[in-house]
């Protein structure tokens, strides 16, 4: 599938709050949750490949820990945005299908600026 920004955002669990395509910043809520998730996505220098930073990871009762993807870059900006969103909504859907009620605690704020940087220490 050839991803576009619009198709990456086209998820029935995504309630878009703000969108700035020029800056690559997207804010949304997931399903019934009130927490706003922010995704910043951008192209790598001298390449069409892209990376993203997401403000929150997800940890539902079905998971051992918060989920964050290990690949650092994707083929292009729309696909990176799709990955940032889909990696949250997939686990949300699985938990709901398993009979769990949505909880704000499922969204876990990330402590590091970018996935490949060391997390800040307290």
C-alpha positions, 0 to 999 in steps of 0.5 A, a space after each residue: 500500500 502506498 501510504 499518505 498522511 491522510 491514510 496514515 491518520 485514517 484509523 477509527 480509533 484516532 481522534 485528531 486534535 491538531 495536525 501540522 503537515 509542514 512541521 510533521 506534528 500530529 496530536 490525537 486521542 486514542 479511542 475513549 482515552 483523554 490523553 493526547 498523544 503527540 507524534 513528530 515525524 520527519 525525513 532523514 537528511 539526504 534520504 526519503 527515509 523517515 523517523 518519528 518520536 511519539 510522546 507515549 507508548 502503550 502498555 495494556 494488561 496484555 503486555 509485559 511492558 510499554 511497547 515501542 518499536 525498535 526500528 529507527 527509520 521507515 521508508 517515508 514520512 507517511 509510513 513512519 506516521 502509520 507505524 507510530 499510530 498503528 503500534 498504539 491502536 493495535 494493542 488498544 484493539 487487542 485489549 478491548 477485544 479481550 474484554 478490558 475497559 480502556 484506562 488512561 494508565 495504558 498510555 505511558 509517557 516516554 522519557 527520552 527525546 528520540 528512541 536512540 538517545 539514552 533516557 534521561 536520569 531522574 
